């Protein structure tokens, strides 16, 4: 998306114009229709108010000031504030120091950033400075639909996000700061368990959980072959042996009816994965595991926020693990993850392992790793948690619209739509369909500006790093050839989904 910074004079014009009786023809509405993201520069806040006052017809200065502040506040709900940084004041001795500040600010936003101004001396410098009348011509159209839309989410939570981040910058406790503890308490409450142990990534969450259960050389861990590599990677790193149980064709999750025959006297743990946001049949898995006294680790990397029979994902076994990778439904701005448990002994073990096995400062009671969550990521997640349930509802709405559009377009018979078990509420980490000619469908969708992804193109056991593995899981191998994930996030519009549906129909019929 193109970024437009509004210079003080233009911002004032937009404010006054937007308060007119015909908002459809307002400058603001025209800018919004230009497929841009609007910014105001904090270094100009007072100047903008002054320029608004100059545009107002009120006689009383106090009245002008109040109205100007109100108009700027209204504009700020449609724009983002671009911070004035220390580097921006390098030009204070210049004849036009704001020119320097705006230029530096524009550089931070990227090469597509333009500054809309009415100052002739700035216009004389050329790009990134442009006149208001040039916006429609200069702004590049953004035809590519985002696969996930973190930018819109960031705009929504920006005030809280910035407060949290600046708080961390000010106190400087970047590792295990107060925000980490606060996040752990809130996530434990959200999931409905006693303990949340924040960690550095979803992969480390799995590794720490396996280490806590004592998985080591020669131990077998039962898992699914249809998942991201991390689930098996962590088993192998500890010297364990992954044992694969094929998936249910409809849910893509580990099939519990195939589980018991894979249990041996060397089985140390069972690691089911909640694929695409939907939990497996955890009651049946736990029942089988309990009968053999085997612990279960719920890999909820894609299902945080999902529910199974009224219970939150991550609370469905001895240990629940999740990922807060940015692409996940509840994602940080970098790597992060968490482990959950009701067991205080398991919780204590996981806390020690994530911090080099320390029970106290420089007292290492076990082998561990550096698996702590950065405080900045905790600050980001705290801001996101406030809107998370709303985003989950929006994801569910988007999934429903996709299915309805495809059924109404009579293309549902040309593909396989997602199936959610009646006892599940999915977090819809992906909206994944099956098609017979995936490469062709992807190509047509790409030509129409629609990104897609494949989760996952082959079974885990087919990866070169596991070339010694011998397995045959027909349901997994069938799905791996056909699955295709469409754009999915809480901010999908109906118009975007209609475009995806039309393009999909075109691809399937060609």
Steps between C-alpha positions, in 0.01 A plus 500: 500500500610852427571736789397865490632746758280809523698822543347747748317709239347197331404346834323825591319504167392139547372574851293800396382338177398184681272700729301628200143400427592273209748246641482285183686768311746580775875499451531231767261265324685547172829417669356190665363384165851523354613179673741675735591506864491849646755634747543811710842607623517561875754777447222703335216447747495859627551640150203299373277647771621850414429444130152367579428809707599718208244319283214545744255787481429524873576840652592384847854367526411263787218356293735458204755319716243258643352423159843458343605248764173312455542484121858377534388233747237384250760484222736302722243218514549455123876554497802358680747721683860477383735562791758778493834335575828647613646471149229735372639796698828490310357764274397751767758747371365470146282773350215248489561251785158338456598417142791297638281332762233402249759364260662285769161379616405402145819294466395290801174404331660379179539594137126520421454784750390839371454829685202710396576868547396851397841655578658616173860468621439137594323425173802642319705214649293245309419155632409398764319837512189526281193722469157379608384502139775253410399230746274301269766498227804435719362233730559149374207265514539215743330210324667225704278365774695429820504138616488628857439865587717603792504864385126548557524327835789725600299810409219378724715446808764766435433724805518211748786342309711815506430558871613146580812518284611838631444378855749219435746738336482725804545236771759305295424153637514328163522147639239377750362848559174566682302466175605134472353412839187700424454318170547160664232577757252619237566209264465244781167659590395505134579132447361399839807334649717577798834553324618673185872489422591751230783396269696627202317309223249226429788268417662564838163440664495148354866439581458612861187287542676191365803565722274539803349159430848351475496409130847381402698261284293212366170621645202490264264795466181446302395790280343593167690503171287790370637804678781752505846349540555636855288231665726223370818709507483542877452127554805424287713766668455315830593167345140384494325301230189647335225246445235609252125454520304591189239777494122513479423611143243764602671670797861430389579419862648184649249215473447360853368172362845428359685604815501204736666255262801736476562499877796293621688462826735773370224759449592798717238753388223569249512829308179576306491819293197728457519571128351809335354614834288194585575273797521122457271268694697558820266306728553183301877561475526564875290192577737277302808673644372471857438128460872462423612770749653707222500883521355711219640826367245708309672680211269799472728715283208562262210478743554751779153643562323192367264295717434129534174397670488835677863490618777722375778361286823469705302366797422158352795289621786489749685769304371735231746676270435785262677739267464876477679527166366810317295297251308320776152615611660643815838611373784708636730725295767235495538153649327411826304213651366352821443178695193438720435249776304437818789306654722718726796261473488501119467879507805539723702268278406695187585833663843364592570349158413823316764680710802271463367259762534753779315457829664820627757741366804293388350186653448260208305198623442353153602551139296765328512755224454870438128495431369815668249733336623854427314766694425693181311201361301476822413869464376439145291201603341689790375759252370230267326303773246781548357443149575129462150364567354751256754393240413133556133582436599689184707202382199274551282745304755509218511120487121483487489755216761305302295181524173676419651678199644179361178310555290776338740518204447124461871424518488303823465179292830586327697513825495387861401762755622497863302290746479599866388236746178603682675495839775737381538876465792560264741792523521481118875538481452410134206457267617194312322330210589204282529522121609243247733719288663715765780649289255623237263646759785679676622644171159641405444646845845659495425660162198660669705641788396232748775335706469141619703259712538126538486358854671251431631374168628163626497283811760582762662161457576585135730789597868451405611548862294192589591291201552195719139507613275227364128571508192482285198710590259501204260766630792735564654434159166563329443829685855624440440491124171693517485750790503872422468784752322822400550849648373491857498766770245691711489798264394325181224696330206344321611664175845342532348160569269537199806568285673191639189290435461628141869443428480151649201417278694624197797283596294187558309534172805573284 
